[in-house]
């Protein structure tokens, strides 16, 4: 088994002890608890969809299987939760496709700028054969994909001045996720990519460690980053979904009908999350505008042209070139 950048044994031991203690307090002999950790707030559409999945799971299993959800990075960052899945100390998590590319390289396709024309194009890919293939990419790393949640489109936001064209990014320090593709994109636009964990970003923006970041409207609003950054530039450079993952250690220990229950529960939660997400996007945009944030829509073609080299680099890999073509063909 290969574990990417393993954390200390101490961290894993503490988390494992915490999970064991919480599970032992339940009636483990009558209820099978699936331990699910994620980094988002309980008001987020992702968490609400997980509650929906838990309720459906309870119903179809007659109460024999439930989710035990740990939000707000209680069990660590997205990368840490992935590593806990790999060693079997955690059962499920939700991570951004950008973070997952470090474990399943083919998923870096989602970080290719301007790959999707719109949300309809994205969902057609995610819900079709291509999406099912990509969910299997983590199997060799003990990470089984069971579905995609909507995470909208990512755009830039800055503290001191708007980014109306690629040249406006030159010299700025922009926070990025732990993703090679995100590094490359921001670098090609002339900015300095700076990796900072999501939980530390507000302070980094406030103290000037970075000049801006890039994310979707609900994340920009719910994180409070709009209080520091007064310019939100909707260029929608990437549409990177969230990926629901199960530890293969746990999955293999489930009976076939239990696997079916778990898959069905999250299948039911996907359209619900997407509906909540759309509502959250609209509410978040309205809220940041009312809070005094200047929202603008620059010409996307300028940013697309500025990142064309990244598209060319991706296509040097024959397998990736074929995947790009298949995705692009889905828009027709």
Secondary structure, DSSP 8 states (H G I E B T S, - for coil): ---TT---HHHHHHHHHHHHHHHHTS-TTT-EEEEEE-SS-TTSHHHHHHHHHHHHHHHHTTTSEEEEEE-TTTT--HHHHHHHHHTTS-SEEEEEHHHHTTTSGGGGGGGSTT--SSHHHHHHHHTSHHHHHHHTTTGGGTEEEEEEE----EEEEESSS---SGGGGTT-EEEE-S-HHHHHHHHHTT-EEEE--GGGHHHHHHTTS-SEEEE-HHHHHHTTGGGT--EEEEEEEE---EEEEEEHHHHHHS-HHHHHHHHHHHHHHHHHHHHHHHHHHHHHHHHHHHTT-EEE---HHHHHHHTHHHHHHHHTSHHHHHHHHHHHHTT-
